[in-house]
Amino acid sequence: MTPVNNKRLAVAGTALTLVSPFLAWTWTAAYPGNLTLYGYPGGSQLVTLACALAAAVFLAAPRPAPGLAPAGAVRALRAAALGALGTTWVTVVSIAVDLGGVVNLEPGGWLAAAGTALLAFAAHRLPDDTREPAPPARRLPRWAEVLVITVVFVLAMYVPTYGITTGSPEEFLAFLPAALFGGRALTVSGLGARLTTLTARHRTATAVATLAAALVFPFTQTDGQYTAIADNILVFAAVALGLNIVVGLVGLLDLGYVAFLGTGAYTAALVSGSSFSTLDVGPLPFWVTALLGMAVSLVAGLVIGAPTLRLHGDYLAIVTLGFGEIFRITVNNLDGSSGPSLTNGPNGINSVPDITVLGFDFGAGHRVLGVEFGRFANYYLLLLAVIALVVLLYSRVTDSRIGRAWIALREDEKAATAMGIEGFRFKLLAFGMGAGLAGLAGTVMAHLRTNAVPDTYKFADTAPPNSAFLLAAVVLGGMGTVSGPLLGAALLYLIPAKFAFFSKYQMLLFGLALMVMMIYRPEGLIPDRKRQSEFHDELHEEAVAP
């Protein structure tokens, strides 16, 4: 079949896919998303429509298309087509399974299934038009580039917002392939590289745009159900960033990192003024509690790191795993019976009061810009500030002499030591800093969850936080990057939260996911450029070329 005929088939598939969301996919509102309406897409139909619009843009892009697809449009079209195919067929199959047969499909569902299949088939028959390297972008005025960054980031915030607020496992499962292949479409089209160039050129504007986009989320929520999910994601993302210092920058495998999160949580709970606290202290101001939690966790990191960081590889991993279990067993026995009365043993410290800063009670409702903010929305704002602080510290340290020494130790410790870098001292500094950031997140977590109990801080469990979860978030997202652990923590928290059946098989599926990642994308979803070039020969040759 000629390329012209294949393009006609792709146009026909795109047209059918664009029309299908405006037709009913099923006859009953029992299926989530209300897919029974004509002329008004809803639920997963919106995701299919978004993928079809992206496919139409790449299909209509001229050759070459420096603005829409600087690196080529065909591979981006294929990714958009696969996104539409995945989300549509997941929805169609779910309708048939949940409602008891394909008889429950209306014409719109059949049309969507046929249209996306035709689009995906035709898109993969088109000749590849990839250009490497992509032509450089034309420089725009500074205000225009800043405006582009701001608009893109605010619009991009809608993607995780949709994923968090999906009301059923079926809708979330249909959302996943669209998000995955949508990201790939942006990457292979060259638009991702263009955006990266802009953000590197305007770092301050990028930070402000990111914060502005994140601030939009609580204003889109009418209750605390989904904001609570976002709060937990932010807590674990902050901890994952701290672990990324140890694992991603220095290359130390820490399997007991969740203990530092627990150290911060217990410290905050003990000085919170809780009626269950065994210390007659508090409530202290939050800034004092946060500094105290960081300090205690940092000291714990130094105490554990000082005698163990001379070990390497598997031996260090085993020692850190042992420390994590020792922490959990210790706080479980400090109940006044098996040991001193400090943590109330397995009962933990409950009724931790909400944080109050300058008279602002995070547990009470407040009206912000005409929108009612509940407890979880208030903590969301606080956690954004914590994430901003962690990202600032991480970025500044990474670009400093200390960060370069960490990376040198990760790449070749013997060579770094020969060049005058004192390996033990720098590794101990990384261990302490990572522990301190985990302690900061733990202080907020104790107030958010209103308790600190030992069973929360295990190496592996069916629900986060646990050390295996945090390590998987770093590896999956991309070691050595800022955005990688954030994305990894969001995905690994959202998937169990959306699928109740997933909790029984969490560790099995995490292991399978990591195996697939190691085979097909060992550098992670958002890779560090240097690491990516090491894993791919063609990129390595390009990186070292004069």
Salt bridges, closest charged atoms under 4 A:
ASP129 OD2 - ARG63 NE 3.04
GLU132 OE2 - ARG75 NH2 3.96
GLU145 OE2 - ARG139 NE 3.71
GLU145 OE2 - ARG201 NH1 2.74
GLU145 OE1 - HIS202 NE2 2.52
GLU325 OE1 - ARG328 NH2 2.76
ASP354 OD1 - ARG375 NE 2.81
GLU372 OE1 - ARG367 NH2 3.41
ASP399 OD2 - ARG203 NH1 3.63
GLU411 OE2 - ARG410 NH2 2.74
GLU413 OE1 - HIS312 ND1 3.48
GLU413 OE2 - LYS427 NZ 3.28
GLU422 OE1 - ARG425 NE 3.26
GLU523 OE2 - ARG521 NH1 3.85
GLU523 OE2 - HIS536 NE2 3.00
